[in-house]
Amino acid sequence: MIDKKLQSKFDFLRIFLGRIYSQAMLARQEYLLGRSWSAPVPVVSVGNISMGGTGKTPMCSYLIKRFAAAGQRPVVLSRGYMANPPSYPYLVHPGDDPDVCGDEPLMLSGINPKIKVIIDPSRIRAAKWSLRLNPTQFVLDDGFQHLRIKRNLDLVLLNPSDLGHGWDRVFPAGRWREGEQALHRADIFLVNLQGKDASIMQKMAEDRLRKFDRPVIYFDQEVKKLKALTGSTALLGIEKRDYLLLSAVAGPQKILDSARDFLGYPPVKHLIYADHHPLGNRVGRVIAQMSRRLGVSDLLCTQKDAVKLTPLPGMNIWIMHSEIRFPFGEEQKFWESLNDKM
């Protein structure tokens, strides 16, 4: 057990290093903002200040669905975390190998054929290349810290931890990528309730975000149906059968809560892997062994994880299809605020 005095010294050192890192990021911001590239179409950035777990990909999915439904042609620009394409820029196609393009870009590319997803560490290069696709707007996935492209709208997602004990705790003292000063760049704050009481979260957000004088919108995610990994079967339940739950995302507890809320009971076992973890043959063997040992033949997973899974003999693999949900009329407020900025 670590001595309390030694622990206190470690905590002080982490906070000190976090302040240095915060100042370095602020200097980076000031340098890049004056040298950023202006795209010929509107740019919407979806990002956060902490390291994952705020719902960026579901929010990107929600936005591009709405844009496409309105007859527009959004192009998503993604860094392509853990992607290994043959060259850059790389246009993602539904059915691509997730090891080539990454799990999140692959999931987003399957939403609508009008939506194109480009991966490239240089998003300026990707944006210039994708102008041949005649986009109506660019959506920067995880774009808050990507300052090389000017944006018309910066959507910054926050979770309960960000507004609570994690507030302004910059790495390595916490999970923030920048200090709170960076939040002045935001145009709209999107607070992911993650199942928390909306009125409590509203009070926390007002206390933390009042100084920035920006619209604050609240949202949550809710599982609406299950779809089979193979075929088009859609279910509203699995007839009270026992099931396994698989997640390789930044917020596994939220996935557990969502599955339990949707079905009304928890899984027999929750198989948790690190965010973006490959789900190939090795994981398949673990699932098969667990299934036989527990006598369970149903497996639930997220849409993000489903693109990395292949059918398993004797297993029913169900994908949890979630939707963004806005409490107390927040959706209209969100689109009014978004249209004002665009």
C-alpha positions as CSV (number, residue, x, y, z in Angstrom):
1,M,0.0,0.0,0.0
2,I,1.4,3.4,-1.0
3,D,2.2,5.7,1.9
4,K,-0.2,8.7,2.1
5,K,2.6,11.2,2.0
6,L,4.1,9.6,-1.0
7,Q,0.7,9.5,-2.7
8,S,0.2,13.2,-2.0
9,K,3.6,13.9,-3.6
10,F,2.5,11.9,-6.7
11,D,-0.8,13.7,-6.9
12,F,1.0,17.1,-6.6
13,L,3.4,16.1,-9.4
14,R,0.6,15.0,-11.7
15,I,-1.2,18.2,-11.2
16,F,2.0,20.2,-11.8
17,L,2.7,18.3,-15.0
18,G,-1.0,18.7,-16.0
19,R,-0.6,22.5,-15.7
20,I,2.5,22.5,-17.8
21,Y,0.8,20.3,-20.5
22,S,-2.2,22.7,-20.4
23,Q,0.0,25.7,-21.0
24,A,1.7,23.9,-23.9
25,M,-1.6,23.1,-25.5
26,L,-2.7,26.7,-25.1
27,A,0.5,27.9,-26.9
28,R,-0.3,25.3,-29.6
29,Q,-3.8,26.7,-29.9
30,E,-2.6,30.3,-30.3
31,Y,0.0,29.2,-32.9
32,L,-2.3,27.1,-35.1
33,L,-5.5,29.3,-35.0
34,G,-3.7,32.0,-37.0
35,R,-2.5,29.5,-39.6
36,S,-5.6,27.3,-40.2
37,W,-7.0,26.5,-43.6
38,S,-10.5,27.6,-44.7
39,A,-12.6,25.1,-46.5
40,P,-14.9,26.2,-49.3
41,V,-17.9,24.5,-47.6
42,P,-19.1,24.6,-43.9
43,V,-17.2,22.6,-41.4
44,V,-18.7,21.1,-38.3
45,S,-16.4,19.7,-35.6
46,V,-17.6,17.1,-33.2
47,G,-15.1,16.7,-30.4
48,N,-14.5,16.7,-26.7
49,I,-11.9,17.9,-24.1
50,S,-11.5,14.6,-22.4
51,M,-10.0,11.3,-23.6
52,G,-13.0,9.4,-25.0
53,G,-16.3,8.3,-23.5
54,T,-18.5,11.3,-24.4
55,G,-20.5,9.9,-27.3
56,K,-18.7,11.6,-30.3
57,T,-19.3,8.8,-32.8
58,P,-23.0,8.4,-32.0
59,M,-23.3,12.2,-32.3
60,C,-21.5,12.2,-35.6
61,S,-23.9,9.4,-36.7
62,Y,-26.9,11.4,-35.7
63,L,-25.7,14.5,-37.5
64,I,-24.8,12.9,-40.8
65,K,-28.1,11.0,-40.8
66,R,-30.0,14.3,-40.5
67,F,-27.9,16.0,-43.1
68,A,-28.3,13.1,-45.6
69,A,-32.1,12.9,-44.9
70,A,-32.3,16.6,-45.9
71,G,-30.7,15.7,-49.2
72,Q,-27.2,17.0,-48.4
73,R,-23.9,15.2,-49.0
74,P,-21.8,15.3,-45.8
75,V,-18.3,14.1,-45.9
76,V,-16.7,12.8,-42.6
77,L,-13.1,13.6,-42.1
78,S,-11.5,11.1,-39.6
79,R,-8.0,10.6,-38.4
80,G,-8.7,6.9,-38.6
81,Y,-7.4,5.7,-35.2
82,M,-5.6,2.3,-35.5
83,A,-6.3,2.3,-39.2
84,N,-3.8,0.9,-41.7
85,P,-5.0,1.8,-45.2
86,P,-2.8,1.2,-48.3
87,S,-2.5,4.9,-48.9
88,Y,-3.9,8.3,-47.8
89,P,-6.4,9.8,-48.2
90,Y,-8.5,6.7,-48.0
91,L,-12.2,6.5,-48.9
92,V,-14.0,4.0,-46.6
93,H,-16.4,1.5,-48.2
94,P,-19.0,-0.5,-46.3
95,G,-17.6,-4.0,-46.0
96,D,-14.0,-2.9,-45.7
97,D,-11.7,-4.7,-43.3
98,P,-11.8,-2.8,-40.0
99,D,-8.1,-3.4,-39.6
100,V,-7.6,-1.3,-42.7
101,C,-9.9,1.6,-42.0
102,G,-10.7,1.5,-38.2
103,D,-14.0,0.5,-36.5
104,E,-15.6,4.0,-36.1
105,P,-15.1,5.1,-39.7
106,L,-16.4,1.7,-41.0
107,M,-19.5,2.0,-38.8
108,L,-20.2,5.6,-40.1
109,S,-19.7,4.7,-43.7
110,G,-22.5,2.1,-43.6
111,I,-25.2,4.6,-42.5
112,N,-26.2,5.9,-45.9
113,P,-24.6,5.6,-49.4
114,K,-24.7,9.4,-49.7
115,I,-22.3,9.7,-46.8
116,K,-18.6,9.5,-47.5
117,V,-16.0,8.9,-44.8
118,I,-12.3,9.8,-45.5
119,I,-9.5,8.8,-43.2
120,D,-6.2,10.6,-43.2
121,P,-4.0,12.0,-40.4
122,S,-3.8,15.1,-42.5
123,R,-7.4,16.3,-42.6
124,I,-6.5,19.2,-44.8
125,R,-5.2,16.8,-47.4
126,A,-8.3,14.7,-47.0
127,A,-10.6,17.7,-47.3
128,K,-8.9,19.0,-50.5
129,W,-9.0,15.5,-52.0
130,S,-12.7,15.0,-51.1
131,L,-13.8,18.2,-52.8
132,R,-14.2,16.0,-55.9
133,L,-17.1,14.3,-54.1
134,N,-19.0,17.6,-54.1
135,P,-19.7,17.8,-50.4
136,T,-22.2,20.1,-48.8
137,Q,-20.3,20.1,-45.5
138,F,-17.4,18.5,-43.7
139,V,-17.9,16.8,-40.4
140,L,-14.7,16.6,-38.3
141,D,-14.9,13.4,-36.2
142,D,-13.0,14.0,-32.9
143,G,-12.0,17.5,-34.2
144,F,-11.8,19.8,-31.2
145,Q,-8.0,19.6,-31.0
146,H,-7.6,19.6,-34.8
147,L,-7.0,23.3,-35.3
148,R,-5.5,23.2,-38.7
149,I,-8.9,23.5,-40.3
150,K,-11.2,26.5,-39.6
151,R,-14.6,25.4,-38.5
152,N,-18.0,27.1,-38.7
153,L,-19.2,25.2,-35.6
154,D,-17.4,23.6,-32.7
155,L,-19.6,21.1,-30.9
156,V,-17.9,20.1,-27.6
157,L,-19.3,17.0,-25.8
158,L,-19.0,16.7,-22.0
159,N,-19.9,13.8,-19.7
160,P,-20.8,13.7,-16.0
161,S,-17.2,13.1,-15.0
162,D,-16.1,16.2,-17.0
163,L,-18.5,18.4,-15.1
164,G,-17.8,16.7,-11.7
165,H,-14.6,15.5,-10.2
166,G,-12.8,15.4,-13.6
167,W,-13.2,19.2,-14.2
168,D,-10.0,20.8,-15.5
169,R,-7.9,17.8,-14.5
170,V,-5.5,17.8,-17.4
171,F,-3.4,14.7,-18.3
172,P,-1.6,13.2,-16.4
173,A,-3.6,14.6,-13.4
174,G,-6.8,13.5,-15.1
175,R,-8.4,12.7,-18.5
176,W,-8.6,16.2,-20.0
177,R,-6.5,16.9,-23.2
178,E,-6.5,20.7,-22.5
179,G,-7.3,23.1,-19.7
180,E,-10.7,24.8,-19.3
181,Q,-9.5,27.9,-21.1
182,A,-9.8,25.8,-24.3
183,L,-13.6,25.6,-23.9
184,H,-13.9,29.2,-25.0
185,R,-13.4,27.8,-28.5
186,A,-16.7,25.9,-28.2
187,D,-19.8,27.1,-30.0
188,I,-22.3,24.7,-28.4
189,F,-21.8,22.4,-25.4
190,L,-23.5,18.9,-25.7
191,V,-23.8,17.2,-22.3
192,N,-24.1,13.4,-22.4
193,L,-26.3,12.5,-19.5
194,Q,-25.1,8.9,-19.6
195,G,-28.3,7.8,-17.7
196,K,-27.9,10.4,-15.0
197,D,-30.8,12.5,-13.7
198,A,-31.2,15.4,-16.2
199,S,-32.1,18.0,-13.5
200,I,-29.0,17.2,-11.5
201,M,-26.8,17.3,-14.5
202,Q,-28.4,20.6,-15.6
203,K,-27.5,22.2,-12.3
204,M,-23.9,20.9,-12.6
205,A,-23.6,22.1,-16.1
206,E,-24.9,25.6,-15.3
207,D,-22.4,26.0,-12.5
208,R,-19.5,24.9,-14.7
209,L,-20.4,26.4,-18.1
210,R,-22.1,29.7,-17.2
211,K,-18.9,31.6,-17.7
212,F,-18.5,30.6,-21.3
213,D,-21.9,32.0,-22.4
214,R,-22.7,29.3,-24.9
215,P,-25.8,27.2,-25.6
216,V,-25.9,24.0,-23.5
217,I,-27.8,21.0,-24.9
218,Y,-28.5,17.8,-23.1
219,F,-28.7,14.3,-24.7
220,D,-28.6,10.7,-23.9
221,Q,-28.5,7.4,-25.9
222,E,-31.2,4.8,-25.8
223,V,-31.3,1.3,-27.3
224,K,-34.3,1.0,-29.5
225,K,-33.9,-2.5,-31.1
226,L,-31.7,-5.4,-31.7
227,K,-30.6,-6.5,-35.1
228,A,-29.0,-9.7,-36.1
229,L,-25.3,-9.5,-37.2
230,T,-26.3,-11.5,-40.3
231,G,-29.6,-10.8,-42.0
232,S,-32.2,-8.1,-41.2
233,T,-34.0,-9.7,-38.2
234,A,-34.9,-7.0,-35.7
235,L,-36.1,-7.7,-32.2
236,L,-37.4,-5.7,-29.2
237,G,-36.1,-8.4,-26.9
238,I,-34.8,-12.0,-26.7
239,E,-37.6,-13.6,-24.8
240,K,-35.9,-13.4,-21.4
241,R,-33.0,-15.6,-22.5
242,D,-29.6,-15.3,-20.8
243,Y,-27.0,-13.4,-22.8
244,L,-23.4,-12.4,-23.0
245,L,-22.5,-8.7,-23.5
246,L,-19.4,-7.6,-25.4
247,S,-17.9,-4.1,-25.5
248,A,-14.7,-2.6,-26.7
249,V,-15.6,1.0,-26.1
250,A,-14.4,3.8,-23.9
251,G,-17.5,3.6,-21.6
252,P,-18.3,-0.1,-20.9
253,Q,-20.5,0.8,-17.9
254,K,-22.8,2.8,-20.1
255,I,-23.1,-0.2,-22.5
256,L,-24.0,-2.4,-19.6
257,D,-26.6,0.0,-18.3
258,S,-28.1,0.3,-21.8
259,A,-28.4,-3.4,-22.3
260,R,-29.9,-3.9,-18.9
261,D,-32.4,-1.1,-19.3
262,F,-33.5,-2.3,-22.7
263,L,-33.9,-6.0,-21.8
264,G,-34.9,-5.5,-18.2
265,Y,-32.1,-7.7,-16.8
266,P,-28.3,-7.9,-16.8
267,P,-26.0,-10.2,-18.9
268,V,-24.7,-13.4,-17.4
269,K,-21.2,-12.1,-18.3
270,H,-19.9,-8.8,-19.6
271,L,-16.8,-9.2,-21.8
272,I,-14.9,-5.9,-21.6
273,Y,-12.0,-5.0,-23.9
274,A,-10.1,-1.8,-24.4
275,D,-11.5,0.9,-26.7
276,H,-10.9,-0.1,-30.4
277,H,-9.6,-3.5,-29.4
278,P,-9.5,-6.0,-32.4
279,L,-12.3,-8.6,-32.2
280,G,-10.9,-11.3,-34.4
281,N,-10.5,-15.0,-34.1
282,R,-8.9,-14.9,-30.6
283,V,-11.8,-13.0,-29.1
284,G,-14.2,-15.3,-31.0
285,R,-12.7,-18.3,-29.3
286,V,-13.1,-16.6,-25.9
287,I,-16.8,-16.0,-26.7
288,A,-17.3,-19.5,-27.9
289,Q,-15.7,-21.0,-24.8
290,M,-17.7,-18.7,-22.5
291,S,-20.9,-19.6,-24.3
292,R,-20.4,-23.3,-23.9
293,R,-19.3,-23.0,-20.2
294,L,-22.3,-20.9,-19.3
295,G,-24.8,-22.5,-21.6
296,V,-25.6,-19.1,-23.3
297,S,-26.2,-18.7,-27.0
298,D,-27.0,-15.0,-27.3
299,L,-24.4,-12.3,-27.5
300,L,-25.2,-8.5,-27.6
301,C,-22.7,-5.9,-28.8
302,T,-22.6,-2.3,-30.0
303,Q,-22.8,-1.1,-33.6
304,K,-19.2,0.0,-33.3
305,D,-18.1,-3.5,-32.2
306,A,-20.3,-5.3,-34.7
307,V,-18.2,-4.2,-37.7
308,K,-15.3,-6.2,-36.2
309,L,-17.2,-9.4,-35.5
310,T,-17.8,-12.4,-37.7
311,P,-20.6,-15.0,-37.2
312,L,-19.9,-17.7,-34.6
313,P,-21.3,-21.2,-34.9
314,G,-24.2,-21.8,-32.5
315,M,-24.3,-18.1,-31.4
316,N,-27.0,-15.5,-32.0
317,I,-25.1,-12.2,-32.3
318,W,-27.4,-9.2,-31.8
319,I,-26.4,-5.6,-32.4
320,M,-27.8,-2.9,-30.1
321,H,-29.1,-0.1,-32.2
322,S,-29.1,3.1,-30.2
323,E,-30.6,6.5,-30.9
324,I,-29.7,9.9,-29.6
325,R,-32.4,11.2,-27.3
326,F,-32.9,14.8,-26.3
327,P,-34.9,15.5,-23.1
328,F,-37.3,18.4,-22.5
329,G,-37.4,19.7,-26.1
330,E,-33.6,20.0,-26.4
331,E,-33.5,18.7,-30.0
332,Q,-35.3,21.8,-31.4
333,K,-33.0,24.1,-29.4
334,F,-30.0,22.2,-30.7
335,W,-30.9,22.7,-34.4
336,E,-31.8,26.3,-33.9
337,S,-28.4,26.9,-32.3
338,L,-26.7,24.9,-35.0
339,N,-28.5,26.8,-37.8
340,D,-27.7,30.1,-36.2
341,K,-23.9,29.3,-36.4
342,M,-23.9,27.7,-39.9
